[in-house]
Amino acid sequence: MRHRTSHAFWRLYDALPADVREQADKAFALLKKNAQHRSLHFKRIEGTSDLWSARVGSQYRALARQVGDEMRWHWIGTHNEYNRKLR
């Protein structure tokens, strides 16, 4: 599976605190090696066919859409923002 990021993702990423950006870098490196790693909680969002989430540390999440064999990452933010987006 290939992973791509959008311009919107990078704008959000750049606004994160440095320690969270470091956590995100580590999470995405791990995701590319082993998407099933327990710490990532990488999963399809219930009730959707193509929306997936991954854990970035304990307080942040990232969202992607699956398009064919690609994951297109478009959002990263706090867990609270994540919960609001999914309502």
C-alpha positions as CSV (number, residue, x, y, z in Angstrom):
1,M,0.0,0.0,0.0
2,R,1.3,3.5,-0.9
3,H,0.8,6.5,1.3
4,R,0.5,10.1,0.0
5,T,-0.2,13.3,1.8
6,S,-2.2,16.4,0.7
7,H,-1.2,20.0,0.9
8,A,-3.9,20.4,3.6
9,F,-2.3,17.7,5.6
10,W,1.1,19.4,5.5
11,R,-0.4,22.8,6.5
12,L,-2.0,21.1,9.6
13,Y,1.3,19.2,10.3
14,D,3.4,22.3,10.1
15,A,1.1,23.9,12.8
16,L,1.6,21.1,15.3
17,P,4.0,21.4,18.2
18,A,7.5,20.1,17.4
19,D,7.1,17.1,19.8
20,V,3.9,16.0,18.0
21,R,5.5,16.4,14.6
22,E,8.2,14.0,15.8
23,Q,5.5,11.6,17.0
24,A,3.8,11.8,13.7
25,D,7.1,11.1,11.8
26,K,7.6,8.0,13.9
27,A,4.0,6.9,13.5
28,F,4.1,7.2,9.7
29,A,7.5,5.4,9.5
30,L,6.0,2.6,11.6
31,L,2.8,2.6,9.5
32,K,4.9,2.0,6.3
33,K,6.7,-0.9,7.9
34,N,3.8,-2.5,9.8
35,A,0.4,-1.0,9.5
36,Q,-0.9,-3.6,12.0
37,H,1.3,-2.5,14.8
38,R,-0.9,-2.1,17.9
39,S,0.3,1.3,18.8
40,L,-1.1,2.8,15.6
41,H,-4.7,1.7,16.0
42,F,-4.8,1.9,12.2
43,K,-8.4,1.1,11.3
44,R,-11.2,1.9,8.9
45,I,-13.8,4.3,10.4
46,E,-17.0,2.4,11.2
47,G,-19.8,3.2,8.8
48,T,-17.4,4.2,6.0
49,S,-16.0,2.3,3.1
50,D,-12.8,4.4,2.5
51,L,-12.0,6.5,5.6
52,W,-9.2,5.3,7.8
53,S,-7.5,6.7,11.0
54,A,-4.2,6.2,12.7
55,R,-3.1,7.1,16.2
56,V,-0.3,9.7,16.6
57,G,0.7,9.5,20.2
58,S,-2.0,9.4,22.8
59,Q,-3.7,12.7,22.0
60,Y,-3.6,13.0,18.2
61,R,-5.0,11.2,15.2
62,A,-4.6,11.3,11.4
63,L,-7.2,10.6,8.7
64,A,-6.8,9.1,5.2
65,R,-9.0,8.1,2.3
66,Q,-8.3,4.8,0.6
67,V,-8.3,5.2,-3.1
68,G,-7.4,1.9,-4.8
69,D,-4.1,0.8,-3.3
70,E,-3.3,4.3,-1.9
71,M,-3.9,5.9,1.4
72,R,-4.3,9.6,0.9
73,W,-3.6,11.4,4.2
74,H,-5.5,14.7,4.4
75,W,-5.9,15.6,8.1
76,I,-4.0,15.5,11.4
77,G,-5.1,17.0,14.7
78,T,-6.1,16.4,18.3
79,H,-8.2,13.5,19.4
80,N,-11.0,16.0,20.4
81,E,-10.9,17.5,16.9
82,Y,-11.0,14.0,15.4
83,N,-14.1,13.2,17.4
84,R,-15.8,16.3,16.2
85,K,-14.9,15.6,12.6
86,L,-16.5,12.2,12.8
87,R,-19.8,13.3,14.2
